[in-house]
Amino acid sequence: MSKTGEGMKIISCCSPQHKEISDNLPCCPKQEMPERELVPSIVSKVSAEWTWRDYLGQIRCRISSFRNSYAVKPGFYAVGSPDRESDIFVSANYKLSFDILRRALKGLNAWLLVLDTKGINVWCAAGKGTFGTDELIKRIVESQLEKVVSHKRIIAPQLGAPGVAAHIVQQKTGFEVHYGPVDAQDIRKYLEAGYKATEDMRRVKFTVWDRLVLTPMEMIPAFKIYAIYAALMFFIMGLKPSGIMFKDGLANGLPFIFLGFLAVL
């Protein structure tokens, strides 16, 4: 079951502490604003900075099944002090995906539209259908984006493209879907280039470092099975009519234990 990550501080941007952006938000209208411009949805402000809890959550996601419940609440968020001209970025509600995006937006004023992907990352969710056309349309309508921004542009992650029919989204909502770069770190360059991604920005890279980052997630479950295997080899090789001989178990079982270790690697 999804739950909001503990390391992320979320507060209403309509609160008195954030008057600098509340005056620009339709969800925080002044008394003289006409009724038709009011936006009933609640916008939450999040920081682009990571806390120690965010870093800890990232580590736990890499080494355990903790990632299966690491999620944020779907909805509408603000980074910095966005206004009606600010860009809208779409993300999955898998918290690590959300965190990487908000960190990449440091120094920018932007809106974040978070889809309910059941706590699954963008790429996998696009394949499963949870990061999809219907969910995107639903969030656009519920957030009443046409009252929040003056443009008709939303920026979705490129890896989510397989799940989104951009032409249907535009037909249903009027918003044009732009696909940003593969790597969130290239977002600033993408914006500076006038919402144009270079060929390099479109390429999915899988470097040695990327492989090493994923290694613990594959090895740790295997080591759990390996521990059982090693104990079993020690027991079998040390088993004698007179009982279990620890010295024999270690001497005879060590080659098999070592080979099992190499197999895990």
Contacts in CASP RR format, 6 or more apart in sequence:
PFRMAT RR
TARGET T0000
AUTHOR 0000-0000-0000
METHOD contacts of the structure
MODEL  1
MSKTGEGMKIISCCSPQHKEISDNLPCCPKQEMPERELVPSIVSKVSAEW
TWRDYLGQIRCRISSFRNSYAVKPGFYAVGSPDRESDIFVSANYKLSFDI
LRRALKGLNAWLLVLDTKGINVWCAAGKGTFGTDELIKRIVESQLEKVVS
HKRIIAPQLGAPGVAAHIVQQKTGFEVHYGPVDAQDIRKYLEAGYKATED
MRRVKFTVWDRLVLTPMEMIPAFKIYAIYAALMFFIMGLKPSGIMFKDGL
ANGLPFIFLGFLAVL
1 69 0 8 1.000
2 69 0 8 1.000
2 71 0 8 1.000
2 73 0 8 1.000
2 93 0 8 1.000
2 118 0 8 1.000
2 119 0 8 1.000
3 69 0 8 1.000
3 71 0 8 1.000
4 10 0 8 1.000
4 71 0 8 1.000
4 72 0 8 1.000
4 73 0 8 1.000
5 53 0 8 1.000
5 70 0 8 1.000
5 71 0 8 1.000
5 72 0 8 1.000
5 95 0 8 1.000
6 53 0 8 1.000
7 51 0 8 1.000
7 53 0 8 1.000
7 54 0 8 1.000
7 57 0 8 1.000
8 46 0 8 1.000
8 47 0 8 1.000
8 51 0 8 1.000
8 53 0 8 1.000
8 54 0 8 1.000
8 72 0 8 1.000
8 95 0 8 1.000
8 99 0 8 1.000
9 46 0 8 1.000
9 47 0 8 1.000
9 51 0 8 1.000
10 44 0 8 1.000
10 45 0 8 1.000
10 46 0 8 1.000
10 77 0 8 1.000
11 17 0 8 1.000
11 18 0 8 1.000
11 44 0 8 1.000
11 45 0 8 1.000
12 18 0 8 1.000
12 42 0 8 1.000
12 43 0 8 1.000
12 44 0 8 1.000
12 45 0 8 1.000
13 21 0 8 1.000
13 22 0 8 1.000
13 25 0 8 1.000
13 27 0 8 1.000
13 28 0 8 1.000
13 43 0 8 1.000
13 44 0 8 1.000
13 45 0 8 1.000
13 78 0 8 1.000
14 22 0 8 1.000
14 25 0 8 1.000
14 27 0 8 1.000
14 28 0 8 1.000
14 42 0 8 1.000
14 43 0 8 1.000
15 22 0 8 1.000
18 45 0 8 1.000
20 81 0 8 1.000
21 45 0 8 1.000
21 78 0 8 1.000
21 80 0 8 1.000
21 81 0 8 1.000
21 82 0 8 1.000
21 83 0 8 1.000
22 28 0 8 1.000
23 30 0 8 1.000
24 81 0 8 1.000
24 82 0 8 1.000
24 83 0 8 1.000
24 84 0 8 1.000
25 39 0 8 1.000
25 43 0 8 1.000
25 78 0 8 1.000
25 83 0 8 1.000
25 148 0 8 1.000
26 33 0 8 1.000
26 37 0 8 1.000
26 38 0 8 1.000
26 39 0 8 1.000
26 84 0 8 1.000
26 147 0 8 1.000
26 148 0 8 1.000
27 38 0 8 1.000
27 39 0 8 1.000
27 40 0 8 1.000
27 41 0 8 1.000
27 42 0 8 1.000
27 43 0 8 1.000
27 148 0 8 1.000
29 37 0 8 1.000
29 38 0 8 1.000
37 147 0 8 1.000
38 147 0 8 1.000
39 143 0 8 1.000
39 144 0 8 1.000
39 147 0 8 1.000
39 148 0 8 1.000
40 144 0 8 1.000
41 75 0 8 1.000
41 76 0 8 1.000
41 142 0 8 1.000
41 143 0 8 1.000
41 144 0 8 1.000
42 76 0 8 1.000
43 76 0 8 1.000
43 77 0 8 1.000
43 78 0 8 1.000
43 148 0 8 1.000
44 75 0 8 1.000
44 76 0 8 1.000
44 77 0 8 1.000
44 78 0 8 1.000
45 77 0 8 1.000
45 78 0 8 1.000
45 79 0 8 1.000
45 80 0 8 1.000
46 77 0 8 1.000
46 78 0 8 1.000
46 79 0 8 1.000
46 102 0 8 1.000
46 112 0 8 1.000
47 79 0 8 1.000
47 102 0 8 1.000
48 79 0 8 1.000
48 80 0 8 1.000
48 102 0 8 1.000
48 103 0 8 1.000
48 105 0 8 1.000
48 106 0 8 1.000
48 107 0 8 1.000
48 108 0 8 1.000
49 103 0 8 1.000
49 106 0 8 1.000
50 99 0 8 1.000
50 103 0 8 1.000
54 99 0 8 1.000
57 66 0 8 1.000
57 70 0 8 1.000
57 95 0 8 1.000
57 96 0 8 1.000
58 96 0 8 1.000
58 99 0 8 1.000
60 66 0 8 1.000
60 67 0 8 1.000
60 70 0 8 1.000
61 67 0 8 1.000
61 70 0 8 1.000
61 96 0 8 1.000
62 213 0 8 1.000
62 214 0 8 1.000
62 216 0 8 1.000
62 217 0 8 1.000
63 216 0 8 1.000
63 217 0 8 1.000
63 220 0 8 1.000
64 220 0 8 1.000
67 94 0 8 1.000
67 96 0 8 1.000
68 119 0 8 1.000
69 119 0 8 1.000
70 94 0 8 1.000
70 95 0 8 1.000
70 96 0 8 1.000
70 119 0 8 1.000
71 93 0 8 1.000
71 94 0 8 1.000
71 95 0 8 1.000
71 118 0 8 1.000
71 119 0 8 1.000
72 93 0 8 1.000
72 95 0 8 1.000
72 98 0 8 1.000
72 114 0 8 1.000
73 93 0 8 1.000
73 114 0 8 1.000
74 93 0 8 1.000
74 114 0 8 1.000
74 115 0 8 1.000
74 116 0 8 1.000
74 139 0 8 1.000
75 113 0 8 1.000
75 114 0 8 1.000
75 139 0 8 1.000
75 142 0 8 1.000
75 143 0 8 1.000
76 111 0 8 1.000
76 112 0 8 1.000
76 113 0 8 1.000
76 114 0 8 1.000
76 139 0 8 1.000
76 143 0 8 1.000
76 148 0 8 1.000
77 102 0 8 1.000
77 111 0 8 1.000
77 112 0 8 1.000
77 113 0 8 1.000
77 114 0 8 1.000
78 110 0 8 1.000
78 111 0 8 1.000
78 112 0 8 1.000
79 102 0 8 1.000
79 105 0 8 1.000
79 108 0 8 1.000
79 109 0 8 1.000
79 110 0 8 1.000
79 111 0 8 1.000
79 112 0 8 1.000
80 107 0 8 1.000
80 108 0 8 1.000
80 109 0 8 1.000
80 110 0 8 1.000
81 109 0 8 1.000
82 109 0 8 1.000
82 110 0 8 1.000
82 111 0 8 1.000
83 109 0 8 1.000
84 148 0 8 1.000
84 149 0 8 1.000
84 150 0 8 1.000
85 149 0 8 1.000
85 150 0 8 1.000
85 151 0 8 1.000
86 109 0 8 1.000
86 110 0 8 1.000
86 111 0 8 1.000
86 149 0 8 1.000
87 108 0 8 1.000
87 110 0 8 1.000
87 111 0 8 1.000
87 153 0 8 1.000
87 155 0 8 1.000
87 191 0 8 1.000
88 110 0 8 1.000
88 111 0 8 1.000
88 112 0 8 1.000
88 113 0 8 1.000
88 145 0 8 1.000
88 149 0 8 1.000
88 153 0 8 1.000
88 154 0 8 1.000
88 155 0 8 1.000
89 101 0 8 1.000
89 105 0 8 1.000
89 110 0 8 1.000
89 111 0 8 1.000
89 112 0 8 1.000
89 113 0 8 1.000
89 154 0 8 1.000
89 155 0 8 1.000
89 156 0 8 1.000
89 187 0 8 1.000
90 112 0 8 1.000
90 113 0 8 1.000
90 114 0 8 1.000
90 115 0 8 1.000
90 136 0 8 1.000
90 154 0 8 1.000
90 155 0 8 1.000
90 156 0 8 1.000
90 157 0 8 1.000
91 97 0 8 1.000
91 98 0 8 1.000
91 101 0 8 1.000
91 112 0 8 1.000
91 113 0 8 1.000
91 114 0 8 1.000
91 115 0 8 1.000
91 122 0 8 1.000
91 157 0 8 1.000
92 98 0 8 1.000
92 114 0 8 1.000
92 115 0 8 1.000
92 117 0 8 1.000
92 119 0 8 1.000
92 120 0 8 1.000
92 121 0 8 1.000
92 122 0 8 1.000
92 125 0 8 1.000
92 130 0 8 1.000
92 131 0 8 1.000
93 114 0 8 1.000
93 115 0 8 1.000
93 116 0 8 1.000
93 117 0 8 1.000
93 118 0 8 1.000
93 119 0 8 1.000
94 117 0 8 1.000
94 119 0 8 1.000
94 120 0 8 1.000
94 121 0 8 1.000
94 122 0 8 1.000
94 125 0 8 1.000
95 119 0 8 1.000
96 121 0 8 1.000
97 121 0 8 1.000
97 122 0 8 1.000
98 112 0 8 1.000
98 114 0 8 1.000
100 184 0 8 1.000
101 112 0 8 1.000
101 157 0 8 1.000
101 184 0 8 1.000
102 112 0 8 1.000
103 184 0 8 1.000
104 184 0 8 1.000
104 185 0 8 1.000
104 187 0 8 1.000
104 188 0 8 1.000
105 112 0 8 1.000
105 187 0 8 1.000
108 187 0 8 1.000
108 188 0 8 1.000
108 191 0 8 1.000
111 148 0 8 1.000
111 149 0 8 1.000
113 136 0 8 1.000
113 139 0 8 1.000
113 140 0 8 1.000
113 143 0 8 1.000
113 145 0 8 1.000
113 154 0 8 1.000
114 139 0 8 1.000
115 125 0 8 1.000
115 130 0 8 1.000
115 131 0 8 1.000
115 132 0 8 1.000
115 135 0 8 1.000
115 136 0 8 1.000
115 139 0 8 1.000
116 130 0 8 1.000
116 135 0 8 1.000
116 139 0 8 1.000
117 125 0 8 1.000
117 128 0 8 1.000
117 130 0 8 1.000
117 131 0 8 1.000
117 135 0 8 1.000
118 125 0 8 1.000
118 130 0 8 1.000
119 125 0 8 1.000
120 128 0 8 1.000
120 130 0 8 1.000
120 131 0 8 1.000
122 131 0 8 1.000
122 157 0 8 1.000
122 159 0 8 1.000
122 160 0 8 1.000
123 159 0 8 1.000
123 160 0 8 1.000
125 131 0 8 1.000
125 132 0 8 1.000
125 160 0 8 1.000
126 132 0 8 1.000
126 159 0 8 1.000
126 160 0 8 1.000
126 161 0 8 1.000
126 162 0 8 1.000
126 163 0 8 1.000
126 164 0 8 1.000
127 162 0 8 1.000
127 163 0 8 1.000
129 163 0 8 1.000
131 160 0 8 1.000
131 163 0 8 1.000
131 164 0 8 1.000
132 160 0 8 1.000
132 163 0 8 1.000
132 164 0 8 1.000
133 163 0 8 1.000
133 164 0 8 1.000
133 165 0 8 1.000
133 168 0 8 1.000
133 169 0 8 1.000
136 156 0 8 1.000
136 164 0 8 1.000
136 169 0 8 1.000
136 177 0 8 1.000
137 168 0 8 1.000
137 169 0 8 1.000
137 172 0 8 1.000
137 173 0 8 1.000
140 154 0 8 1.000
140 169 0 8 1.000
140 173 0 8 1.000
140 175 0 8 1.000
141 173 0 8 1.000
145 154 0 8 1.000
145 173 0 8 1.000
145 175 0 8 1.000
146 152 0 8 1.000
146 173 0 8 1.000
146 174 0 8 1.000
152 174 0 8 1.000
152 175 0 8 1.000
152 176 0 8 1.000
153 175 0 8 1.000
153 176 0 8 1.000
153 178 0 8 1.000
153 195 0 8 1.000
154 175 0 8 1.000
154 176 0 8 1.000
154 177 0 8 1.000
154 178 0 8 1.000
155 178 0 8 1.000
155 179 0 8 1.000
155 180 0 8 1.000
155 195 0 8 1.000
156 164 0 8 1.000
156 177 0 8 1.000
156 178 0 8 1.000
156 179 0 8 1.000
156 180 0 8 1.000
157 179 0 8 1.000
157 180 0 8 1.000
157 182 0 8 1.000
157 184 0 8 1.000
158 179 0 8 1.000
158 180 0 8 1.000
158 181 0 8 1.000
158 182 0 8 1.000
158 197 0 8 1.000
158 202 0 8 1.000
159 182 0 8 1.000
159 204 0 8 1.000
160 179 0 8 1.000
161 179 0 8 1.000
164 177 0 8 1.000
166 176 0 8 1.000
166 177 0 8 1.000
169 175 0 8 1.000
169 177 0 8 1.000
170 176 0 8 1.000
170 177 0 8 1.000
178 195 0 8 1.000
179 197 0 8 1.000
180 187 0 8 1.000
180 190 0 8 1.000
180 195 0 8 1.000
180 197 0 8 1.000
180 201 0 8 1.000
181 187 0 8 1.000
181 189 0 8 1.000
181 190 0 8 1.000
181 197 0 8 1.000
181 201 0 8 1.000
181 202 0 8 1.000
182 201 0 8 1.000
182 202 0 8 1.000
182 203 0 8 1.000
182 204 0 8 1.000
182 205 0 8 1.000
183 201 0 8 1.000
183 205 0 8 1.000
186 197 0 8 1.000
186 201 0 8 1.000
189 201 0 8 1.000
190 196 0 8 1.000
190 197 0 8 1.000
190 201 0 8 1.000
219 264 0 8 1.000
219 265 0 8 1.000
222 264 0 8 1.000
223 264 0 8 1.000
226 260 0 8 1.000
226 261 0 8 1.000
226 264 0 8 1.000
229 257 0 8 1.000
229 260 0 8 1.000
230 257 0 8 1.000
230 260 0 8 1.000
230 261 0 8 1.000
233 253 0 8 1.000
233 256 0 8 1.000
233 257 0 8 1.000
234 249 0 8 1.000
234 250 0 8 1.000
234 253 0 8 1.000
234 257 0 8 1.000
235 244 0 8 1.000
235 249 0 8 1.000
236 253 0 8 1.000
237 248 0 8 1.000
237 249 0 8 1.000
237 251 0 8 1.000
237 252 0 8 1.000
237 253 0 8 1.000
237 256 0 8 1.000
238 244 0 8 1.000
238 245 0 8 1.000
238 246 0 8 1.000
238 248 0 8 1.000
238 249 0 8 1.000
238 252 0 8 1.000
238 253 0 8 1.000
239 245 0 8 1.000
240 248 0 8 1.000
END
